[in-house]
């Protein structure tokens, strides 16, 4: 039992870390491409921005992994139902974050270029809200755990 729990926890952490890293890299390249049009960084270096992306993406993918593996391993015996419920939950969370961003107040930028494009800032943020869930589902087949009923 102890070995199984250790294996599950190591898979959760490895899945979370790799998904967080992949989504942070995707966010970084997306932001770098977008910054050629308008720089919304307000003086932060790209490395600070990458660390911020990684921290946020790692937090969200860790939560997704814990919820998914709890559903899959402990609450539900049918894996397809766990996949469906977790997919619905994660998609709903991403869409809710889009509405949160839409309701945010517009930021005030110090640079004139960025202030002229303040209307595009929310459009810049919204695609990045989906990067952690996309990375998590992309890498999920590498870290699948089989439940007892699936091993039979």
VOPAGU-2260 file (C-alpha; in pm, 1 decimal, decimal comma):
REM VOPAGU-2260
SITE   aa  ch    i         X         Y         Z
SITE  UNK   A    0       0,0       0,0       0,0
SITE  UNK   A    1     283,2     239,2      92,2
SITE  UNK   A    2     457,8     174,1    -239,1
SITE  UNK   A    3     134,9     235,7    -431,1
SITE  UNK   A    4      73,1     566,0    -251,1
SITE  UNK   A    5     430,7     675,6    -316,9
SITE  UNK   A    6     392,3     584,1    -683,8
SITE  UNK   A    7      65,9     779,3    -709,7
SITE  UNK   A    8     212,4    1086,7    -539,8
SITE  UNK   A    9     524,2    1077,6    -757,0
SITE  UNK   A   10     309,0    1058,2   -1071,5
SITE  UNK   A   11      93,2    1347,2    -952,3
SITE  UNK   A   12     399,7    1562,3    -884,6
SITE  UNK   A   13     575,2    1465,2   -1208,1
SITE  UNK   A   14     258,9    1525,2   -1413,3
SITE  UNK   A   15     203,0    1860,8   -1239,8
SITE  UNK   A   16     561,1    1975,4   -1282,6
SITE  UNK   A   17     590,3    1874,6   -1647,9
SITE  UNK   A   18     251,2    2028,5   -1734,2
SITE  UNK   A   19     335,5    2345,1   -1543,7
SITE  UNK   A   20     668,7    2372,9   -1722,2
SITE  UNK   A   21     516,2    2308,3   -2065,3
SITE  UNK   A   22     239,8    2564,5   -2012,5
SITE  UNK   A   23     486,6    2820,0   -1873,1
SITE  UNK   A   24     706,8    2777,9   -2180,7
SITE  UNK   A   25     400,1    2818,0   -2405,0
SITE  UNK   A   26     297,4    3132,2   -2213,3
SITE  UNK   A   27     649,4    3270,0   -2236,4
SITE  UNK   A   28     669,7    3222,4   -2613,8
SITE  UNK   A   29     318,9    3358,6   -2658,7
SITE  UNK   A   30     403,0    3668,1   -2452,2
SITE  UNK   A   31     735,9    3713,8   -2630,0
SITE  UNK   A   32     558,6    3703,7   -2967,3
SITE  UNK   A   33     289,9    3943,7   -2844,1
SITE  UNK   A   34     549,4    4183,2   -2699,1
SITE  UNK   A   35     683,7    4244,6   -3050,2
SITE  UNK   A   36     351,0    4423,6   -3107,2
SITE  UNK   A   37     308,3    4589,0   -2767,3
SITE  UNK   A   38     510,2    4545,5   -2448,2
SITE  UNK   A   39     277,7    4505,9   -2149,6
SITE  UNK   A   40     559,6    4403,0   -1914,8
SITE  UNK   A   41     614,6    4753,9   -1766,4
SITE  UNK   A   42     984,2    4701,2   -1712,4
SITE  UNK   A   43     983,5    4341,5   -1585,8
SITE  UNK   A   44    1246,4    4124,4   -1742,7
SITE  UNK   A   45    1138,6    3824,4   -1946,0
SITE  UNK   A   46    1291,8    3595,1   -1685,1
SITE  UNK   A   47    1074,8    3742,1   -1407,5
SITE  UNK   A   48     772,8    3699,3   -1634,0
SITE  UNK   A   49     870,1    3335,4   -1702,0
SITE  UNK   A   50     903,0    3265,0   -1327,7
SITE  UNK   A   51     559,8    3418,2   -1271,9
SITE  UNK   A   52     410,3    3207,1   -1553,6
SITE  UNK   A   53     574,0    2894,4   -1412,9
SITE  UNK   A   54     451,1    2960,7   -1057,9
SITE  UNK   A   55      91,2    3017,3   -1169,7
SITE  UNK   A   56      89,9    2729,7   -1418,4
SITE  UNK   A   57     245,9    2491,3   -1165,2
SITE  UNK   A   58     -17,2    2583,1    -907,2
SITE  UNK   A   59    -305,2    2526,3   -1148,3
SITE  UNK   A   60    -169,7    2199,2   -1289,6
SITE  UNK   A   61    -100,0    2067,1    -938,6
SITE  UNK   A   62    -461,3    2133,4    -842,0
SITE  UNK   A   63    -580,0    1964,7   -1162,4
SITE  UNK   A   64    -362,8    1658,5   -1097,5
SITE  UNK   A   65    -476,8    1618,2    -739,4
SITE  UNK   A   66    -844,9    1648,1    -832,0
SITE  UNK   A   67    -812,4    1414,4   -1130,0
SITE  UNK   A   68    -621,5    1139,9    -950,3
SITE  UNK   A   69    -855,3    1160,2    -649,7
SITE  UNK   A   70   -1152,2    1115,3    -881,3
SITE  UNK   A   71    -983,1     841,1   -1079,0
SITE  UNK   A   72    -831,1     643,1    -797,4
SITE  UNK   A   73   -1047,0     680,3    -492,4
SITE  UNK   A   74   -1396,3     800,6    -574,7
SITE  UNK   A   75   -1483,8     643,1    -906,4
SITE  UNK   A   76   -1420,2     293,8   -1033,4
SITE  UNK   A   77   -1489,8     381,2   -1395,0
SITE  UNK   A   78   -1203,1     578,9   -1546,9
SITE  UNK   A   79   -1411,7     726,8   -1828,3
SITE  UNK   A   80   -1641,7     895,0   -1575,9
SITE  UNK   A   81   -1344,1    1044,7   -1391,9
SITE  UNK   A   82   -1209,1    1175,5   -1723,0
SITE  UNK   A   83   -1544,3    1328,0   -1812,0
SITE  UNK   A   84   -1601,8    1492,2   -1473,5
SITE  UNK   A   85   -1250,1    1629,8   -1446,8
SITE  UNK   A   86   -1260,4    1758,6   -1805,5
SITE  UNK   A   87   -1589,6    1936,5   -1738,6
SITE  UNK   A   88   -1458,3    2079,4   -1412,4
SITE  UNK   A   89   -1130,0    2203,5   -1560,0
SITE  UNK   A   90   -1300,2    2350,5   -1865,9
SITE  UNK   A   91   -1555,7    2529,5   -1647,5
SITE  UNK   A   92   -1274,9    2671,7   -1433,8
SITE  UNK   A   93   -1094,5    2805,4   -1743,7
SITE  UNK   A   94   -1411,4    2965,2   -1878,3
SITE  UNK   A   95   -1483,6    3116,9   -1535,8
SITE  UNK   A   96   -1137,1    3272,1   -1540,4
SITE  UNK   A   97   -1217,7    3429,4   -1878,3
SITE  UNK   A   98   -1521,0    3599,3   -1725,6
SITE  UNK   A   99   -1307,0    3709,3   -1432,0
SITE  UNK   A  100   -1059,9    3872,2   -1671,2
SITE  UNK   A  101   -1344,3    4040,4   -1860,5
SITE  UNK   A  102   -1477,7    4189,5   -1534,4
SITE  UNK   A  103   -1135,1    4317,2   -1424,1
SITE  UNK   A  104   -1071,0    4687,6   -1430,3
SITE  UNK   A  105    -844,1    4800,0   -1710,4
SITE  UNK   A  106    -485,6    4845,2   -1591,3
SITE  UNK   A  107    -308,0    5178,0   -1614,1
SITE  UNK   A  108      28,4    5150,5   -1786,7
SITE  UNK   A  109     313,7    5397,6   -1750,0
SITE  UNK   A  110     436,8    5367,7   -2107,2
SITE  UNK   A  111     235,9    5551,7   -2369,2
SITE  UNK   A  112     252,4    5263,3   -2619,6
SITE  UNK   A  113     105,9    5017,4   -2372,7
SITE  UNK   A  114    -159,5    5266,0   -2257,0
SITE  UNK   A  115    -275,6    5314,1   -2617,4
SITE  UNK   A  116    -331,3    4938,0   -2643,9
SITE  UNK   A  117    -495,4    4889,8   -2301,4
SITE  UNK   A  118    -810,4    4760,1   -2474,4
SITE  UNK   A  119    -608,2    4467,2   -2611,9
SITE  UNK   A  120    -464,1    4370,1   -2272,9
SITE  UNK   A  121    -752,9    4143,6   -2174,5
SITE  UNK   A  122    -740,9    3980,4   -2517,9
SITE  UNK   A  123    -371,9    3921,7   -2456,0
SITE  UNK   A  124    -439,7    3749,7   -2122,1
SITE  UNK   A  125    -731,7    3524,6   -2216,2
SITE  UNK   A  126    -553,0    3262,8   -2433,5
SITE  UNK   A  127    -296,1    3206,7   -2158,2
SITE  UNK   A  128    -575,4    3097,3   -1922,4
SITE  UNK   A  129    -616,8    2782,3   -2131,5
SITE  UNK   A  130    -247,0    2689,0   -2159,5
SITE  UNK   A  131    -228,3    2495,7   -1826,9
SITE  UNK   A  132    -533,7    2282,1   -1906,6
SITE  UNK   A  133    -408,9    2215,8   -2260,4
SITE  UNK   A  134     -63,6    2117,0   -2135,4
SITE  UNK   A  135    -214,1    1899,9   -1861,5
SITE  UNK   A  136    -438,9    1709,5   -2102,8
SITE  UNK   A  137    -160,6    1685,2   -2362,5
SITE  UNK   A  138      75,8    1515,3   -2117,4
SITE  UNK   A  139    -189,4    1308,7   -1933,7
SITE  UNK   A  140    -135,0     989,1   -2138,5
SITE  UNK   A  141     225,3     976,0   -2014,9
SITE  UNK   A  142     115,5     961,4   -1651,2
SITE  UNK   A  143    -200,4     749,3   -1653,4
SITE  UNK   A  144    -264,0     535,0   -1351,7
SITE  UNK   A  145    -472,1     220,8   -1384,8
SITE  UNK   A  146    -735,9     158,2   -1121,2
SITE  UNK   A  147    -796,0    -187,9    -979,7
SITE  UNK   A  148   -1099,8    -242,2   -1202,6
SITE  UNK   A  149    -901,3    -150,1   -1514,4
SITE  UNK   A  150    -624,6    -399,1   -1432,2
SITE  UNK   A  151    -863,6    -696,1   -1455,0
